[in-house]
Amino acid sequence: MRGIILYGSCYGTTQKYARQFARETGLPCFPCKQADEARDADTLVYFGGLYAGGVLGLSKTIRSLPNAANMRLLIVTVGLADPQDPVNVQNIRTALKKQLPQEVFARAQIFHLRGGIDYARLSRGHKAMMALLYHHDKRLPPEKQSAESRAIVETYNSKVDFFDAEALGTIRRALETV
């Protein structure tokens, strides 16, 4: 196997997961802006932060790899909402279907990890977006709130870190299985 890890991270949690996975597997690890490093790989593990309904850098990375349709692809999303919530997982999968060619999506193994947020580090644009989401979501009745909405309301304007290195075990086992 000629595997590689690429990641799209804005504030660091996704990068932290990707680098931890690289230490555990021995695979080389690069930010998605260095996607050309994956040109000779037959296996790509892509860690991507969830932002505005998409996986950061994923579609651009896949488009830049001429052999993407033939690669083994493991996609690991990292977001604030609980990755055990079935509605959240379905929303992520729906967004992934929009980002990826059908043949790539159909063959991808998809995993979800919980990340974190530090409002003090957010860009102005991201702070404004989160404020809009918070004010919208806090007005929703509890039964109408999704896992993502609840996470935004519960963590608004604070710092939380749900990093869990043990959660990488499932992904590592999947990588080892051919």
C-alpha positions as CSV (number, residue, x, y, z in Angstrom):
1,M,0.0,0.0,0.0
2,R,1.2,3.5,-0.9
3,G,-0.9,5.5,1.5
4,I,-1.0,9.1,2.4
5,I,-3.0,11.4,4.7
6,L,-4.2,14.8,3.6
7,Y,-6.2,17.2,5.7
8,G,-8.2,20.3,5.4
9,S,-8.2,22.2,8.7
10,C,-9.0,25.8,9.5
11,Y,-8.4,26.1,13.3
12,G,-6.4,23.0,14.1
13,T,-8.5,20.2,15.5
14,T,-8.7,18.3,12.2
15,Q,-4.9,18.8,11.7
16,K,-4.4,17.4,15.2
17,Y,-6.4,14.2,14.3
18,A,-4.6,13.8,11.0
19,R,-1.1,14.1,12.6
20,Q,-2.1,11.7,15.4
21,F,-3.3,9.2,12.8
22,A,0.0,9.7,10.9
23,R,2.0,8.9,14.1
24,E,-0.1,5.8,14.7
25,T,0.1,4.5,11.1
26,G,3.4,5.8,9.8
27,L,1.7,7.3,6.8
28,P,3.0,10.7,5.5
29,C,0.7,13.6,6.3
30,F,0.2,16.9,4.5
31,P,-2.3,19.8,4.3
32,C,-4.7,19.5,1.4
33,K,-2.9,22.4,-0.3
34,Q,-0.1,19.8,-1.0
35,A,-2.4,17.4,-2.7
36,D,0.2,16.7,-5.4
37,E,2.0,14.6,-2.7
38,A,-0.8,12.1,-3.2
39,R,-0.2,11.6,-7.0
40,D,1.5,8.2,-6.6
41,A,-0.6,6.9,-3.7
42,D,-3.1,4.2,-4.0
43,T,-4.8,4.9,-0.7
44,L,-5.9,8.4,0.6
45,V,-7.0,9.1,4.1
46,Y,-8.6,12.5,4.0
47,F,-9.4,14.3,7.2
48,G,-11.6,17.3,6.7
49,G,-13.2,19.9,9.0
50,L,-16.9,20.5,8.5
51,Y,-17.6,24.1,7.6
52,A,-20.9,25.5,6.2
53,G,-22.1,22.0,5.2
54,G,-19.0,20.9,3.4
55,V,-15.7,19.2,4.1
56,L,-12.9,21.7,3.8
57,G,-10.7,21.2,0.8
58,L,-12.1,17.8,-0.2
59,S,-13.7,18.5,-3.6
60,K,-10.7,20.5,-4.8
61,T,-8.3,17.8,-3.6
62,I,-10.2,15.0,-5.4
63,R,-10.4,17.1,-8.6
64,S,-6.7,17.6,-8.5
65,L,-5.9,13.9,-8.3
66,P,-6.1,12.3,-11.7
67,N,-6.2,8.8,-10.2
68,A,-8.8,9.6,-7.5
69,A,-11.4,7.4,-9.1
70,N,-9.1,4.4,-8.7
71,M,-7.8,5.2,-5.2
72,R,-9.0,3.7,-2.0
73,L,-10.5,6.6,-0.1
74,L,-11.2,6.9,3.6
75,I,-12.9,10.2,4.4
76,V,-12.8,11.4,8.0
77,T,-15.0,14.4,8.9
78,V,-14.4,16.4,12.0
79,G,-17.2,18.6,13.3
80,L,-18.7,20.2,16.4
81,A,-21.9,18.1,16.4
82,D,-22.1,14.6,17.9
83,P,-21.0,12.1,15.2
84,Q,-23.2,9.4,16.8
85,D,-26.4,11.3,15.9
86,P,-27.9,9.6,12.9
87,V,-29.5,12.9,11.5
88,N,-26.1,14.6,11.8
89,V,-24.4,11.7,9.9
90,Q,-27.1,11.8,7.2
91,N,-26.6,15.6,6.7
92,I,-22.8,15.1,6.4
93,R,-23.3,12.3,3.9
94,T,-25.7,14.4,1.8
95,A,-23.1,17.2,1.7
96,L,-20.4,14.7,0.7
97,K,-22.6,13.5,-2.2
98,K,-22.7,17.0,-3.5
99,Q,-18.9,17.5,-3.1
100,L,-17.7,14.2,-4.7
101,P,-18.2,12.5,-8.1
102,Q,-20.7,9.7,-7.7
103,E,-18.2,6.9,-8.4
104,V,-15.8,8.3,-5.8
105,F,-18.5,8.7,-3.2
106,A,-19.8,5.2,-3.8
107,R,-16.4,3.7,-3.1
108,A,-15.4,5.9,-0.1
109,Q,-15.3,4.7,3.4
110,I,-16.7,7.5,5.6
111,F,-16.0,8.2,9.3
112,H,-17.0,11.0,11.6
113,L,-15.1,12.5,14.6
114,R,-16.0,15.2,17.0
115,G,-13.8,18.2,17.0
116,G,-14.1,21.5,18.9
117,I,-14.3,25.2,18.6
118,D,-12.6,28.2,20.2
119,Y,-14.6,31.3,19.5
120,A,-11.6,33.5,20.5
121,R,-9.7,32.1,17.4
122,L,-12.4,32.4,14.8
123,S,-12.1,34.8,12.0
124,R,-14.6,37.7,11.8
125,G,-16.5,36.0,9.1
126,H,-16.8,32.7,11.0
127,K,-17.7,34.6,14.2
128,A,-20.5,36.4,12.3
129,M,-21.7,33.1,10.8
130,M,-21.7,31.4,14.1
131,A,-23.6,34.3,15.7
132,L,-26.3,34.1,13.1
133,L,-26.6,30.3,13.5
134,Y,-26.7,30.6,17.3
135,H,-29.4,33.3,17.3
136,H,-31.4,31.2,14.8
137,D,-30.9,27.9,16.6
138,K,-31.6,29.1,20.1
139,R,-35.1,30.1,19.0
140,L,-35.9,26.7,17.8
141,P,-38.1,24.5,20.0
142,P,-35.9,21.6,21.4
143,E,-37.7,19.0,19.4
144,K,-36.8,20.9,16.2
145,Q,-33.1,21.3,17.0
146,S,-30.7,19.0,15.3
147,A,-27.5,17.7,17.0
148,E,-25.6,20.4,15.2
149,S,-28.1,23.1,16.4
150,R,-27.8,21.9,20.0
151,A,-24.0,21.8,19.8
152,I,-23.9,25.4,18.5
153,V,-26.3,26.6,21.2
154,E,-24.5,24.7,24.0
155,T,-21.0,25.8,23.0
156,Y,-21.6,29.3,21.7
157,N,-18.9,31.9,22.6
158,S,-16.8,29.4,24.4
159,K,-13.9,27.0,23.9
160,V,-14.6,23.2,23.8
161,D,-12.4,20.4,22.6
162,F,-13.8,16.9,22.0
163,F,-10.6,15.5,20.5
164,D,-10.5,11.8,21.2
165,A,-7.4,9.9,19.9
166,E,-9.0,6.6,20.8
167,A,-11.7,7.3,18.1
168,L,-9.0,6.8,15.5
169,G,-8.9,3.1,16.2
170,T,-11.9,2.3,14.0
171,I,-10.3,4.2,11.1
172,R,-6.9,2.5,11.7
173,R,-8.6,-0.9,11.6
174,A,-10.5,-0.1,8.4
175,L,-7.2,1.0,6.8
176,E,-5.6,-2.3,7.8
177,T,-8.4,-4.2,6.3
178,V,-8.1,-4.7,2.5
